[in-house]
């Protein structure tokens, strides 16, 4: 997927949402604790495995997904996860983030922050279920993913804090501790 550049206004709106989160957490020291962000937004986190069909089926069966098509075909979500090689997903009606347990744990942090990004961007709420022609287009999906990636980066780097501190410090390997 091609990386998209966000329009300045969109980036600014996302930065404002992330700044509210950081303030809501009391301007914490790095690294940001994603568990505190989940708590702030009442988000639940779970895991699934694309390699363990039983675990994926069990995870899907415990979900109460709003879409009637998924309720009628409980394997639809599992099929989508496999077909689209999803590494994480956000279920807005459940306020639930699911991470692929088969990924190395070091990748969970980014994926979780990305899914949190979908939750904190207000205009994603009505589009996450992808049930209209607009949300089903590749360009709309790519735009939403780019916005969630931007939010994840801003969240993990505490807004502009990392950039400000990096340019105000003399280059040194001592900062890599």
C-alpha positions as CSV (number, residue, x, y, z in Angstrom):
1,X,0.0,0.0,0.0
2,X,1.3,3.4,-1.0
3,X,2.0,5.8,1.9
4,X,-0.4,8.8,1.8
5,X,0.5,12.3,2.9
6,X,-2.2,13.8,5.1
7,X,-3.5,17.3,4.4
8,X,-2.2,19.8,6.9
9,X,-5.6,20.4,8.4
10,X,-6.2,16.6,8.9
11,X,-2.8,16.2,10.5
12,X,-3.5,19.2,12.8
13,X,-6.9,17.8,13.8
14,X,-5.3,14.4,14.6
15,X,-2.5,16.2,16.6
16,X,-5.1,18.0,18.6
17,X,-6.9,14.7,19.4
18,X,-3.6,13.1,20.5
19,X,-2.7,16.2,22.5
20,X,-6.0,15.8,24.4
21,X,-5.1,12.2,25.2
22,X,-1.6,13.2,26.4
23,X,-3.1,15.9,28.6
24,X,-5.8,13.5,29.9
25,X,-2.9,11.2,31.0
26,X,-1.2,14.1,32.9
27,X,1.6,14.7,30.3
28,X,3.4,11.4,31.2
29,X,7.1,10.7,30.8
30,X,8.1,8.5,27.9
31,X,7.4,5.8,27.0
32,X,3.6,6.2,27.0
33,X,1.8,3.3,28.7
34,X,-0.8,2.1,26.2
35,X,-2.7,0.4,29.0
36,X,-3.4,3.8,30.5
37,X,-4.7,5.0,27.1
38,X,-7.0,2.0,26.8
39,X,-8.2,2.7,30.3
40,X,-8.9,6.3,29.5
41,X,-11.0,5.3,26.5
42,X,-12.5,2.1,28.1
43,X,-10.9,0.0,25.4
44,X,-10.4,-3.7,25.8
45,X,-7.5,-5.6,24.2
46,X,-7.5,-9.2,23.2
47,X,-5.5,-11.6,21.0
48,X,-6.2,-14.0,18.2
49,X,-4.1,-16.3,16.2
50,X,-4.3,-16.7,12.4
51,X,-2.3,-19.9,12.7
52,X,-4.6,-21.4,15.3
53,X,-8.0,-21.8,13.6
54,X,-9.6,-22.9,16.8
55,X,-8.5,-19.8,18.7
56,X,-9.6,-17.5,15.9
57,X,-12.9,-19.3,15.7
58,X,-13.3,-19.0,19.5
59,X,-12.4,-15.3,19.4
60,X,-14.9,-14.7,16.6
61,X,-17.6,-16.6,18.4
62,X,-17.3,-14.5,21.5
63,X,-17.7,-11.3,19.5
64,X,-21.0,-9.6,19.2
65,X,-20.4,-7.7,16.0
66,X,-23.1,-5.3,14.9
67,X,-23.2,-6.3,11.2
68,X,-26.0,-8.7,10.5
69,X,-23.9,-10.4,7.8
70,X,-21.3,-11.3,10.4
71,X,-23.9,-12.6,12.8
72,X,-25.4,-14.7,10.0
73,X,-21.9,-16.0,9.0
74,X,-19.7,-16.0,12.1
75,X,-16.7,-17.2,10.0
76,X,-16.8,-14.0,7.9
77,X,-14.6,-12.1,10.3
78,X,-12.1,-15.0,10.5
79,X,-12.1,-15.1,6.7
80,X,-11.5,-11.4,6.4
81,X,-8.6,-11.6,8.9
82,X,-6.9,-14.3,6.9
83,X,-7.7,-12.9,3.4
84,X,-6.5,-9.4,4.2
85,X,-3.6,-10.5,6.4
86,X,-4.8,-8.3,9.2
87,X,-2.3,-8.1,12.1
88,X,-4.8,-6.2,14.3
89,X,-8.3,-4.9,14.2
90,X,-10.5,-2.5,16.1
91,X,-14.2,-3.4,16.7
92,X,-15.7,0.0,17.5
93,X,-19.1,-1.3,18.7
94,X,-17.3,-3.5,21.2
95,X,-14.6,-0.9,22.1
96,X,-12.2,-3.8,21.5
97,X,-8.8,-4.1,20.0
98,X,-7.6,-7.5,18.8
99,X,-4.0,-8.2,18.1
100,X,-2.5,-11.1,16.1
101,X,-0.7,-13.2,18.8
102,X,1.5,-14.8,16.1
103,X,3.3,-11.5,15.6
104,X,6.5,-10.9,17.5
105,X,5.5,-9.1,20.8
106,X,7.7,-6.1,19.8
107,X,5.2,-5.4,16.9
108,X,2.2,-5.4,19.2
109,X,2.9,-1.9,20.5
110,X,2.7,-0.3,17.1
111,X,-0.4,-2.3,16.1
112,X,-2.2,-1.4,19.4
113,X,-1.3,2.3,19.0
114,X,-2.6,2.2,15.4
115,X,-6.0,0.7,16.5
116,X,-6.2,3.2,19.4
117,X,-5.7,5.8,16.6
118,X,-8.9,4.7,15.0
119,X,-10.7,5.2,18.3
120,X,-9.4,8.6,19.0
121,X,-10.0,10.0,15.5
122,X,-13.7,11.1,15.8
123,X,-14.6,10.8,12.1
124,X,-13.5,7.2,12.0
125,X,-16.3,6.1,14.3
126,X,-19.0,6.1,11.7
127,X,-16.8,4.6,9.0
128,X,-15.2,1.6,10.8
129,X,-17.9,-0.9,9.9
130,X,-17.4,-0.2,6.2
131,X,-21.1,-0.6,5.4
132,X,-21.5,2.0,2.6
133,X,-20.0,2.3,-0.8
134,X,-17.7,5.2,0.3
135,X,-16.2,3.2,3.2
136,X,-15.6,0.2,1.0
137,X,-13.4,2.0,-1.5
138,X,-9.7,1.3,-1.4
139,X,-8.9,5.0,-1.3
140,X,-11.1,5.6,1.7
141,X,-9.6,2.6,3.5
142,X,-6.1,3.8,2.6
143,X,-6.8,7.3,3.9
144,X,-8.2,5.9,7.2
145,X,-5.1,3.7,7.6
146,X,-2.8,6.6,7.0
147,X,-4.6,8.7,9.5
148,X,-4.5,5.9,12.2
149,X,-0.7,5.5,11.4
150,X,-0.2,9.2,12.0
151,X,-2.1,9.1,15.2
152,X,-0.1,6.1,16.4
153,X,3.2,7.8,15.7
154,X,2.1,11.0,17.4
155,X,0.8,9.0,20.4
156,X,3.9,6.8,20.8
157,X,6.2,9.9,20.5
158,X,4.1,12.0,22.8
159,X,3.0,14.5,20.2
160,X,5.8,16.8,19.3
161,X,7.8,16.1,22.4
162,X,10.3,13.7,20.9
163,X,11.1,16.0,18.0
164,X,11.5,19.0,20.2
165,X,13.8,17.1,22.6
166,X,15.8,15.5,19.8
167,X,16.6,18.8,18.1
168,X,17.4,20.5,21.4
169,X,20.0,17.9,22.4
170,X,23.5,17.5,21.2
171,X,23.9,14.3,19.1
172,X,25.2,11.6,21.4
173,X,25.0,7.8,21.7
174,X,24.3,8.4,25.4
175,X,20.7,9.4,24.6
176,X,20.0,5.9,23.3
177,X,19.8,4.3,26.8
